[in-house]
Amino acid sequence: MRTRRKFTGEFKSRVVLELLSGEKTVAEVCLGVRVDGSDGE
């Protein structure tokens, strides 16, 4: 079983700001931070 990753508040804030800027799609941001975009949708 894979261990679960923990993300800091700073990391989450940075990702949200990238998305809100509108310069990148969700898929592009997920690729950049190495997170599966289908998680939590």
C-alpha positions in Angstrom: 0.0 0.0 0.0 1.3 3.4 -0.9 1.9 5.9 1.9 -0.2 9.0 1.9 1.4 12.3 1.0 0.9 15.3 3.3 0.8 18.8 1.8 1.7 21.9 3.7 -0.6 24.9 3.9 1.9 26.9 1.9 1.9 24.3 -0.9 -1.9 24.2 -1.1 -2.0 28.0 -1.2 0.5 28.2 -4.0 -1.5 25.6 -6.0 -4.8 27.5 -5.5 -3.2 30.8 -6.5 -1.9 29.2 -9.7 -5.4 28.0 -10.5 -7.1 31.3 -9.7 -4.6 33.2 -11.9 -6.3 31.5 -14.9 -3.0 31.1 -16.7 -3.0 27.3 -16.4 -5.6 24.6 -16.5 -6.2 22.2 -13.6 -4.4 19.5 -15.6 -1.4 21.7 -16.2 -1.1 22.6 -12.5 -1.5 19.0 -11.5 1.3 17.9 -13.8 3.5 20.7 -12.4 3.0 19.6 -8.8 2.8 15.9 -9.6 -0.7 15.3 -8.2 -3.5 13.2 -9.8 -6.1 15.7 -11.0 -9.0 13.2 -10.5 -8.4 13.1 -6.7 -11.1 14.9 -4.8 -13.3 15.9 -7.7 
